């Protein structure tokens, strides 16, 4: 058999191994590459340098006490605690009448310390805020207690009992606390059981007598002075004839005497409600000395329908309690 030749004339060896090229010799250079194994592609997760290490709780900070965390990394606000204690003591003392002055000293101190404590760095603010609130509330309470004490002292100093009464035709008289004979069971001189007309009410320095009451006096009042105001619709003027005798030291003025009208439904009508000059008026601006007398009419506008059903509230002393007198 003839041997095939390439065009170059070089002999070609016979094919072996089923027509495949023969395996290279083991000592061939370079050595053969290992077989390529195809592995299914996988998704590679790139871990962020800011993420937590594997196996660590994702919500946990890497810091034991992260800066700015609430309730951590803060010192106790000693100044705020002191401010709160001072404010509480001031509040307590401001509620005790005998210790008001001490409470008013402590409350501003607690308030100022509370404000200062809010500016301390890295310290809690709760105690300081509470101190400010307690100081403000304590101040309000202190003022209420103060005015209550002043009111009681004023009443004790200037207030008095209702005047004693001398009934018409009697040389002496009882007080407004005596039992009445009007069948109501109420004491004489009260609104339910007023004194009769002509009763003299004796105070510390004035003795006042309501002599009479004239109803339907609108015409006489308007005729007295052209500048007198007409009463409102449904009202009429009444004239209350009054005599006041001064028995105190030195002198006094008639404005110490007060006469008002009280309606059956409890409303008070005074001379100041309307501008009117009464005929033969009671001069409340007159100054009298011991033994002096002021007498005249007091004019008040009252509801016409119930004019005769009201009562008069008479004050003999400026700060005294009134006694009630009937109008008819």
Order of alpha helices (4+ residues) and beta strands (2+ residues): alpha-alpha-alpha-beta-beta-beta-alpha-beta-beta-beta-beta-beta-beta-beta-beta
